[in-house]
Amino acid sequence: MNFEKIDCGNGIIAVVSGEGKVITDVDSALDLLISAKYNVGTKYIVVDKKYVIEDFFVLSSGLAGEILQKYINYEGKIAIYGDYSRYTSKPLKDFIYESNKGKDVFFVATKEEAIQKITANI
């Protein structure tokens, strides 16, 4: 896993890149947050959806809720960007909609939008 450090003026954002999935369970998600804090000096993360295990987007698995609650507890912010159009689950669409109205978790289409959302909520 690699981080691109972006100084947005009012804080630092870590944009994740690498090979394979970086969020596969609660522990890997916390490792990501800790690695960003240690390596980049931030708890604000932007990650491509392709680095997130598909079960995250199956709300009945409970994975998304558990991971995002940990991020909120540790005062982290995360924006996951990618194409969500293939998802037909109304609960997932509602979850994404409600998350995007908040200040800690965002689901957007592009990396630029993800950076903007985090920057606006630091």
C-alpha positions in Angstrom: 0.0 0.0 0.0 1.2 3.5 -0.9 0.1 6.9 0.1 0.0 10.1 -2.0 0.2 13.0 0.5 -2.0 15.9 -0.4 -1.8 19.2 1.5 -5.2 20.8 1.1 -4.4 23.9 3.1 -6.3 23.1 6.2 -5.1 19.5 6.6 -3.3 16.6 5.0 -5.1 13.8 3.0 -3.7 10.4 2.3 -4.7 9.0 -1.1 -4.3 5.2 -1.1 -2.8 3.3 -4.0 -1.2 -0.1 -4.4 -2.0 -3.7 -5.5 -4.9 -5.8 -4.3 -7.5 -5.0 -1.7 -6.5 -2.8 1.2 -9.8 -3.0 3.1 -10.8 -6.6 3.6 -12.0 -6.6 7.2 -12.1 -4.4 10.2 -8.5 -5.0 11.1 -7.2 -4.1 7.7 -9.3 -0.9 7.7 -7.8 0.0 11.1 -4.3 -0.8 9.8 -5.0 1.6 6.9 -6.0 4.4 9.3 -3.0 3.7 11.5 -0.6 3.5 8.5 -1.9 6.9 7.2 -1.4 8.5 10.6 2.1 7.0 11.0 3.4 7.5 7.4 1.6 10.6 6.3 0.5 12.3 9.5 -3.2 12.3 8.9 -6.4 10.4 9.6 -8.1 11.6 6.4 -8.1 9.0 3.7 -9.2 8.8 0.1 -9.4 5.3 -1.4 -10.5 3.9 -4.7 -13.4 1.5 -4.5 -11.4 -1.2 -6.2 -9.2 -1.5 -3.1 -12.2 -2.3 -0.9 -13.6 -5.9 -0.6 -17.0 -6.3 -2.3 -18.6 -7.6 1.0 -18.2 -4.0 2.3 -21.0 -3.0 -0.1 -23.3 -5.8 1.1 -24.9 -4.1 4.1 -26.2 -7.3 5.6 -22.6 -8.4 6.2 -22.3 -5.7 8.8 -18.7 -4.9 7.6 -19.4 -1.4 6.4 -21.1 -0.4 9.5 -18.4 -1.8 11.8 -15.5 -0.3 9.8 -17.1 3.1 9.5 -18.0 3.2 13.2 -14.3 2.5 14.0 -13.2 5.4 11.7 -15.7 7.7 13.4 -14.6 6.6 16.9 -11.0 7.3 16.0 -12.0 10.7 14.4 -10.9 9.5 11.0 -12.6 10.5 7.7 -12.7 8.4 4.6 -13.9 9.0 1.1 -14.3 6.0 -1.2 -14.5 6.8 -4.9 -15.7 4.7 -7.8 -18.7 3.7 -9.9 -21.7 2.8 -7.7 -24.2 2.6 -10.6 -24.2 -1.2 -10.7 -25.6 -1.5 -7.2 -29.4 -1.9 -7.1 -29.8 -2.4 -3.3 -32.1 0.4 -2.0 -30.6 0.0 1.5 -27.1 0.5 0.1 -28.2 3.5 -2.0 -29.9 5.0 1.2 -26.7 4.3 3.2 -24.6 6.1 0.6 -27.0 9.0 0.4 -27.1 9.4 4.2 -23.3 9.0 4.5 -22.7 11.8 2.0 -24.9 14.2 4.0 -22.6 13.7 7.0 -19.0 14.9 7.7 -17.0 11.7 8.1 -17.7 9.2 5.3 -18.3 9.8 1.7 -19.0 7.8 -1.4 -18.3 9.7 -4.6 -17.5 9.0 -8.3 -14.0 10.5 -8.7 -10.8 11.0 -6.7 -11.1 14.7 -7.1 -14.6 14.7 -5.6 -13.3 12.6 -2.7 -10.5 15.0 -2.0 -13.0 17.9 -2.2 -15.4 16.2 0.3 -12.7 15.5 2.8 -11.2 19.0 2.4 -14.6 20.6 3.0 -15.1 18.6 6.2 -11.7 19.0 7.9 
